[in-house]
């Protein structure tokens, strides 16, 4: 294998890491219930698409802007990284027991180097289409997922650096990639309640498609098939509070370059727990914390392995009526550790969101300030400041409770 291809493989395995498994936590208030945990695959996510019971059709869109600037641009070579995204999503009920859902984004990423040179990626991402059927209503659901290869790939070396930054586990960008070659999967979810306790189990299999590794290099890379298992349990405590625990694991076959096995991704194991509780007659609070471990990834060619890493998250939020709607101030902490000491660091996010709705549309503005530190390269660490602004529009979800 030639040296340029080796460098490309190293960058791409970092850039596609984010699409192999769903994130442990995002930046907004979690949804602490077994049904939500099993259905979304993530504890904390303020979704542009929110279904309400009995809604036959819901849709969502918006605009989201994130930007991070770095203190040590002279040493890191990077002044800032920003991402502008426009999410598009829709969900339609097919009778009383089935649902069809579509999700995608248009995204523009930008990396500005010291001296003002700018690297950009712009275009739509892959499109995710899923069909869910309640085999046993309220208990067993089967979901078939297809990922349409509508996203951009075949980047140059500078764009690969930007794509890898967007896929970072430390900087919580709204997307993790543009194009992954499509693919598909099948998931079976079972949930049940036993008095004050609810339990859920989810089993899934995903097969990824091929995509162009690098515009200057021949060959198509296909990430390894993914096997996923998730278990969640929640319990009512103290009459009104709720404790929730979610455990998950993802395991992978070898990734292939033109049919040759070249990379064995490390398995991922995660745990996250939360406690939600009432604050008066109309408000509620939430604490959550979690940890995800990724074991060492192994190149099946003469390259050093990808180091193992761990990501810890914690946060708190309050949801309360205010200004004619619902306000959700929140704080979160994220810390990343890698065995080689590179690309690790910590970040703190402070901010909140609001919700104002009618029977037709719900408007959800969000503002968040973020600061922290990241090890860009060996012995090169930089502080950073970030800003996250968004405006979401949800249609057909109904008036806020």
C-alpha positions as CSV (number, residue, x, y, z in Angstrom):
1,X,0.0,0.0,0.0
2,X,1.5,3.4,-1.0
3,X,2.1,6.1,1.5
4,X,-0.6,8.6,0.3
5,X,-3.2,5.9,0.6
6,X,-2.0,5.2,4.1
7,X,-2.4,8.8,5.1
8,X,-5.8,8.9,3.5
9,X,-6.9,5.8,5.4
10,X,-5.8,7.3,8.7
11,X,-7.8,10.5,8.0
12,X,-10.9,8.7,6.8
13,X,-11.1,6.3,9.7
14,X,-11.2,9.4,11.9
15,X,-13.7,11.2,9.7
16,X,-16.1,8.3,9.5
17,X,-15.9,7.4,13.2
18,X,-18.8,9.6,14.0
19,X,-21.2,7.9,11.6
20,X,-20.5,4.4,12.9
21,X,-22.4,4.9,16.2
22,X,-24.8,7.5,17.5
23,X,-23.5,10.1,20.0
24,X,-23.7,9.6,23.7
25,X,-25.2,13.0,24.4
26,X,-25.9,16.2,22.6
27,X,-26.4,19.6,24.1
28,X,-30.0,19.9,25.1
29,X,-32.3,18.5,27.8
30,X,-32.5,14.7,27.7
31,X,-35.8,12.7,27.4
32,X,-35.6,10.3,30.3
33,X,-38.0,7.5,29.3
34,X,-37.4,4.0,28.0
35,X,-39.5,4.6,24.9
36,X,-37.5,7.7,23.9
37,X,-34.2,6.1,24.7
38,X,-34.9,3.0,22.6
39,X,-36.5,5.0,19.7
40,X,-33.8,7.7,19.3
41,X,-30.6,5.9,20.3
42,X,-29.4,9.0,22.2
43,X,-30.2,10.4,25.6
44,X,-30.0,14.1,24.9
45,X,-31.2,15.5,21.7
46,X,-33.5,18.4,20.9
47,X,-35.0,17.0,17.8
48,X,-36.2,19.1,14.8
49,X,-38.9,16.4,14.5
50,X,-41.2,15.8,17.5
51,X,-44.1,13.5,17.3
52,X,-47.2,14.0,19.4
53,X,-49.7,11.2,20.1
54,X,-52.4,11.1,17.4
55,X,-50.5,13.3,14.9
56,X,-50.8,11.8,11.4
57,X,-48.0,14.0,9.9
58,X,-45.2,16.0,11.4
59,X,-42.4,17.9,9.7
60,X,-39.5,20.1,10.8
61,X,-36.8,22.3,9.5
62,X,-34.7,25.2,10.7
63,X,-31.2,26.8,10.5
64,X,-28.3,26.0,12.8
65,X,-25.0,27.8,13.1
66,X,-22.0,26.7,15.1
67,X,-18.5,28.3,15.3
68,X,-15.4,27.5,17.3
69,X,-12.3,29.8,17.4
70,X,-8.9,28.7,18.8
71,X,-6.5,30.7,21.0
72,X,-3.2,29.2,19.7
73,X,-3.7,29.6,15.9
74,X,0.0,30.2,15.5
75,X,0.8,26.7,16.9
76,X,-2.3,24.9,15.7
77,X,-2.5,26.5,12.3
78,X,-6.3,26.9,12.7
79,X,-8.2,30.1,13.5
80,X,-11.7,28.8,13.4
81,X,-14.1,26.0,12.4
82,X,-17.7,26.7,11.7
83,X,-20.7,24.7,10.5
84,X,-24.0,26.0,9.0
85,X,-26.8,23.3,8.7
86,X,-30.4,23.2,7.5
87,X,-32.1,20.1,8.8
88,X,-35.1,18.6,6.9
89,X,-37.3,15.9,8.4
90,X,-40.8,14.5,8.0
91,X,-42.8,11.7,9.6
92,X,-46.1,10.3,8.4
93,X,-48.4,7.7,10.0
94,X,-49.3,4.8,7.7
95,X,-52.5,3.5,9.4
96,X,-52.5,3.0,13.1
97,X,-49.4,0.7,13.4
98,X,-46.8,2.0,10.9
99,X,-44.8,5.1,10.4
100,X,-42.6,6.4,7.5
101,X,-39.8,8.9,8.4
102,X,-37.2,10.8,6.3
103,X,-34.3,12.9,7.6
104,X,-31.4,14.8,6.0
105,X,-29.4,18.0,6.0
106,X,-27.8,20.6,3.9
107,X,-24.6,21.6,5.4
108,X,-21.7,24.0,4.8
109,X,-18.5,23.6,6.8
110,X,-15.6,26.0,6.9
111,X,-12.0,25.8,8.3
112,X,-10.0,29.0,8.4
113,X,-6.2,28.6,8.8
114,X,-3.8,31.1,10.2
115,X,-3.4,33.8,7.6
116,X,-7.0,33.6,6.4
117,X,-6.9,30.6,4.0
118,X,-10.3,28.9,4.0
119,X,-11.3,25.3,3.3
120,X,-15.0,24.6,2.7
121,X,-17.3,21.6,2.2
122,X,-20.8,22.3,1.0
123,X,-23.7,20.1,0.1
124,X,-26.5,17.8,1.2
125,X,-25.7,14.9,3.6
126,X,-26.9,11.3,3.1
127,X,-30.7,10.9,3.5
128,X,-32.1,8.5,6.1
129,X,-35.4,6.8,5.4
130,X,-37.0,4.5,8.0
131,X,-40.2,2.4,8.1
132,X,-41.4,1.3,11.5
133,X,-44.2,-1.2,12.3
134,X,-45.7,-2.1,15.6
135,X,-45.7,-5.9,15.5
136,X,-47.2,-6.0,19.0
137,X,-48.6,-2.6,19.6
138,X,-46.9,-0.9,22.6
139,X,-44.4,-3.7,23.0
140,X,-42.5,-4.8,19.9
141,X,-41.5,-2.6,17.0
142,X,-39.6,-3.5,13.9
143,X,-37.8,-0.7,12.0
144,X,-36.1,-1.0,8.5
145,X,-33.7,1.8,7.7
146,X,-32.3,2.8,4.4
147,X,-29.6,5.4,4.0
148,X,-29.6,7.0,0.5
149,X,-26.1,8.0,-0.7
150,X,-27.0,11.6,-1.5
151,X,-24.1,13.2,0.5
152,X,-20.8,14.6,-0.7
153,X,-17.6,12.4,-0.7
154,X,-14.3,12.3,-2.6
155,X,-12.7,15.2,-0.7
156,X,-9.2,16.6,-1.1
157,X,-6.6,16.4,1.7
158,X,-7.6,19.8,3.1
159,X,-11.2,18.9,3.1
160,X,-10.5,15.7,4.9
161,X,-9.0,17.7,7.7
162,X,-12.2,19.7,8.0
163,X,-14.4,16.5,7.8
164,X,-12.3,14.9,10.6
165,X,-12.8,18.0,12.8
166,X,-16.6,17.9,12.2
167,X,-16.6,14.3,13.2
168,X,-14.8,15.1,16.5
169,X,-16.3,13.6,19.7
170,X,-15.3,16.7,21.7
171,X,-16.8,19.5,19.5
172,X,-20.6,18.7,19.4
173,X,-21.3,19.6,15.8
174,X,-24.9,18.9,14.6
175,X,-23.7,16.5,11.9
176,X,-20.8,14.0,11.9
177,X,-20.3,13.6,8.1
178,X,-21.6,14.5,4.7
179,X,-21.5,11.2,2.6
180,X,-21.0,7.6,3.8
181,X,-22.0,5.7,0.7
182,X,-25.5,4.9,2.0
183,X,-26.5,1.5,3.4
184,X,-29.3,0.0,5.4
185,X,-30.2,-1.9,8.5
186,X,-32.9,-3.6,10.6
187,X,-33.8,-3.0,14.2
188,X,-36.1,-4.9,16.6
189,X,-37.2,-3.0,19.8
190,X,-39.2,-4.4,22.7
191,X,-40.4,-2.3,25.7
192,X,-42.6,-3.3,28.6
193,X,-43.7,-1.9,32.0
194,X,-43.8,-3.8,35.3
195,X,-45.6,-1.6,37.7
196,X,-43.4,1.4,38.4
197,X,-40.5,0.0,36.3
198,X,-40.1,0.1,32.5
199,X,-37.6,-2.0,30.5
200,X,-36.5,-2.0,26.9
201,X,-34.2,-3.9,24.6
202,X,-33.1,-3.0,21.1
203,X,-31.1,-5.3,18.7
204,X,-29.9,-4.0,15.3
205,X,-27.7,-4.7,12.3
206,X,-26.4,-2.0,9.9
207,X,-24.5,-2.5,6.6
208,X,-22.7,0.5,5.2
209,X,-22.2,1.3,1.5
210,X,-19.0,2.3,-0.3
211,X,-17.7,5.8,-0.8
212,X,-14.7,7.5,-2.4
213,X,-11.8,7.7,0.0
214,X,-10.0,10.6,-1.6
215,X,-10.5,12.5,-4.9
216,X,-6.8,11.8,-5.9
217,X,-6.8,8.2,-4.9
218,X,-8.4,5.3,-6.6
219,X,-10.5,3.0,-4.5
220,X,-13.7,2.8,-2.6
221,X,-13.9,2.2,1.2
222,X,-16.8,0.5,3.0
223,X,-16.9,0.6,6.8
224,X,-17.5,-2.7,8.5
225,X,-21.0,-4.0,9.3
226,X,-22.3,-2.9,12.7
227,X,-24.1,-5.0,15.3
228,X,-25.8,-3.0,18.0
229,X,-27.5,-3.9,21.3
230,X,-29.1,-1.5,23.7
231,X,-30.9,-2.0,27.0
232,X,-32.7,0.6,29.1
233,X,-34.6,0.6,32.3
234,X,-36.5,3.4,34.2
235,X,-38.3,3.5,37.5
236,X,-40.6,6.0,39.2
237,X,-39.1,6.9,42.6
238,X,-40.4,9.1,45.4
239,X,-43.9,9.2,43.8
240,X,-42.9,11.6,40.9
241,X,-39.2,11.4,40.1
242,X,-37.8,9.0,37.5
243,X,-34.4,7.2,37.3
244,X,-33.3,6.0,33.9
245,X,-30.3,3.9,32.9
246,X,-29.2,3.1,29.3
247,X,-26.5,0.6,28.3
248,X,-25.4,0.1,24.8
249,X,-22.7,-1.7,22.7
250,X,-21.7,-1.6,19.1
251,X,-19.4,-4.2,17.4
252,X,-18.0,-4.1,13.9
253,X,-16.7,-6.3,11.1
254,X,-13.6,-5.3,9.2
255,X,-13.7,-2.3,6.9
256,X,-12.8,-2.9,3.2
257,X,-10.9,-1.0,0.6
258,X,-11.7,-2.4,-2.9
259,X,-12.8,-5.7,-1.3
260,X,-9.6,-6.0,0.9
261,X,-9.9,-5.9,4.6
262,X,-7.9,-2.9,5.9
263,X,-9.3,-1.7,9.2
264,X,-11.0,-3.3,12.2
265,X,-12.9,-0.7,14.2
266,X,-12.8,-0.9,18.0
267,X,-16.0,-1.8,19.8
268,X,-18.0,0.9,21.6
269,X,-19.5,0.5,25.0
270,X,-21.6,3.2,26.7
271,X,-23.7,3.9,29.8
272,X,-25.8,6.9,30.7
273,X,-28.1,7.6,33.5
274,X,-30.5,10.4,34.4
275,X,-32.8,11.5,37.1
276,X,-35.8,13.8,36.4
277,X,-38.0,15.3,39.0
278,X,-40.8,17.8,39.4
279,X,-40.2,21.4,40.4
280,X,-43.6,22.7,41.4
281,X,-46.9,22.1,39.5
282,X,-45.6,23.0,36.0
283,X,-41.8,22.7,36.0
284,X,-39.3,19.9,36.0
285,X,-35.5,19.4,36.4
286,X,-33.0,16.8,35.2
287,X,-29.5,15.6,35.9
288,X,-27.7,13.2,33.6
289,X,-24.2,11.6,33.3
290,X,-22.6,9.1,31.1
291,X,-19.5,7.5,29.7
292,X,-18.6,5.9,26.3
293,X,-15.5,3.8,25.7
294,X,-14.1,3.0,22.2
295,X,-11.5,0.3,22.2
296,X,-8.4,0.4,20.0
297,X,-9.0,0.2,16.2
298,X,-6.5,-2.0,14.3
299,X,-5.2,-1.4,10.7
300,X,-4.8,-4.7,8.9
301,X,-1.9,-3.2,7.0
302,X,1.4,-1.8,8.3
303,X,0.0,1.2,10.2
304,X,-0.1,2.0,13.9
305,X,-3.5,1.2,15.5
306,X,-6.0,4.0,16.3
307,X,-5.8,4.7,20.0
308,X,-8.7,3.8,22.4
309,X,-10.6,6.7,23.9
310,X,-13.3,7.5,26.5
311,X,-15.9,10.3,26.5
312,X,-17.6,11.4,29.7
313,X,-20.6,13.7,29.8
314,X,-22.7,15.3,32.5
315,X,-25.3,18.0,32.6
316,X,-28.4,19.5,34.1
317,X,-31.5,21.3,32.8
318,X,-34.7,22.9,34.0
319,X,-37.9,23.0,31.9
320,X,-40.3,25.7,33.1
321,X,-43.1,27.9,31.7
322,X,-42.1,31.5,30.8
323,X,-42.7,34.3,28.4
324,X,-45.8,32.7,27.1
325,X,-44.0,29.4,26.2
326,X,-41.6,27.0,27.7
327,X,-38.0,27.8,28.7
328,X,-35.2,25.3,29.1
329,X,-31.9,26.6,30.6
330,X,-29.2,24.0,30.7
331,X,-25.5,23.3,31.3
332,X,-23.3,20.4,30.1
333,X,-19.8,19.2,30.5
334,X,-17.9,17.0,28.1
335,X,-14.4,15.4,28.6
336,X,-12.5,13.3,26.1
337,X,-9.4,11.2,26.9
338,X,-7.3,9.3,24.3
339,X,-4.4,6.9,24.9
340,X,-2.1,8.9,22.7
341,X,-3.0,12.3,24.3
342,X,-4.0,13.8,20.9
343,X,-7.4,15.3,20.1
344,X,-8.4,15.0,23.7
345,X,-9.7,17.8,26.0
346,X,-12.8,19.2,27.7
347,X,-15.6,21.6,27.1
348,X,-18.4,23.3,29.0
349,X,-21.7,24.5,27.4
350,X,-24.0,27.1,28.9
351,X,-27.3,28.2,27.4
352,X,-30.9,27.2,26.8
353,X,-33.8,27.1,24.5
354,X,-37.4,28.3,24.3
355,X,-40.6,26.8,22.7
356,X,-43.6,28.8,21.5
357,X,-46.3,26.9,19.7
358,X,-49.7,26.8,18.1
359,X,-51.7,24.0,16.6
360,X,-49.8,24.5,13.3
361,X,-46.2,25.3,14.2
362,X,-43.8,25.3,17.1
363,X,-40.9,27.7,17.1
364,X,-37.7,26.6,19.0
365,X,-34.8,29.1,19.2
366,X,-31.6,28.0,21.0
367,X,-28.5,29.8,22.1
368,X,-25.4,28.3,23.7
369,X,-22.0,29.4,24.6
370,X,-19.1,26.9,24.8
371,X,-15.5,27.0,26.0
372,X,-12.8,24.5,26.7
373,X,-9.4,23.1,25.7
374,X,-8.3,20.6,23.0
375,X,-5.0,18.9,22.2
376,X,-4.7,19.5,18.5
377,X,-1.4,17.6,18.0
378,X,1.2,16.1,20.3
379,X,2.4,18.8,22.8
380,X,0.1,21.4,21.1
381,X,-3.0,22.4,23.2
382,X,-5.3,25.3,22.6
383,X,-8.2,26.8,24.3
384,X,-11.4,27.5,22.3
385,X,-14.6,29.5,22.4
386,X,-17.7,28.4,20.7
387,X,-21.2,29.7,19.8
388,X,-24.2,27.6,18.9
389,X,-27.3,29.4,17.5
390,X,-30.4,27.7,16.0
391,X,-34.0,28.3,15.0
392,X,-36.2,25.3,14.5
393,X,-39.7,25.1,13.1
394,X,-41.8,22.0,13.9
395,X,-45.0,21.5,12.0
396,X,-48.0,19.4,12.9
397,X,-46.8,18.6,16.5
398,X,-49.7,20.4,18.2
399,X,-49.9,23.0,20.9
400,X,-47.3,22.7,23.7
401,X,-48.7,21.0,26.9
